[in-house]
């Protein structure tokens, strides 16, 4: 199964599901932009942005750009429906050097990546799981 993960994938949705209520939050809106590439030499590179990246009232354009994006790259270990990325570059310095563990499932040309239960920064103290839905992109 892990062989199927290699390739290029286009983002369709990012859903954060709260553990306490089951409520869903779309941190990048209902039509996010993003790609993830997972190579056969076991490297991952991803960038995700909201389609609308305009600032909130009182927010600088630069702050809005950081708030509405997510990006990192790193070496991968893949096994049994799970991968671990050792992050070597990221949109925020605190991510560099961390291990990001993700569960994944592949059905046909669809990839779903799930985080472990975690706190989403916009909702301190509330646990949940982020689900990222991807579709395989054909390479010409």
Residue, then its C-alpha position, 0 to 999 in steps of 0.5 A: x500500500x505504501x507504494x501508492x502514496x508516491x506522486x503528486x496530489x491536489x488538495x480538495x479539503x482541510x477539515x478540523x473535527x473537534x473531539x468534544x462535539x464532532x463539529x467541523x471547522x474549515x481552517x483554509x475555507x471551503x475551497x483551499x489551494x494546495x499540493x503535496x508531492x511524495x517522492x520515491x526517495x521518501x521526501x515530502x513537500x507540501x504547500x497549502x493556502x486559503x483562496x482568500x488571503x485578505x487580512x482581518x480588521x487590524x491585521x497586516x497583510x503579512x500576518x494574513x499571509x502567514x495565517x492563511x498558509x501552511x508549508x513544510x518539507x522533509x524526509x519520510x519514513x512510510x509504513x502501514x498506513x502511517x508516515x513520519x516526516x522529519x521536517x527540514x524546512x517550514x513556513x514557521x521556524x518552530x516546525x523545523x526539526x520536528x517529527x510530524x506523524x500522519x495516518x493515511x488511507x488511499x482509495x482509488x485516486x484519493x488520499x486522506x491524511x489525518x493528524x493525531x488528536x491535537x489542539x488547533x491554534x485558533x481554538x486553544x484547549x480544544x482537541x481535534x483531528x485535522x483531515x486533509x483530502x487529496x486527489x492524485x494529479x496526473x503528471x504529463 
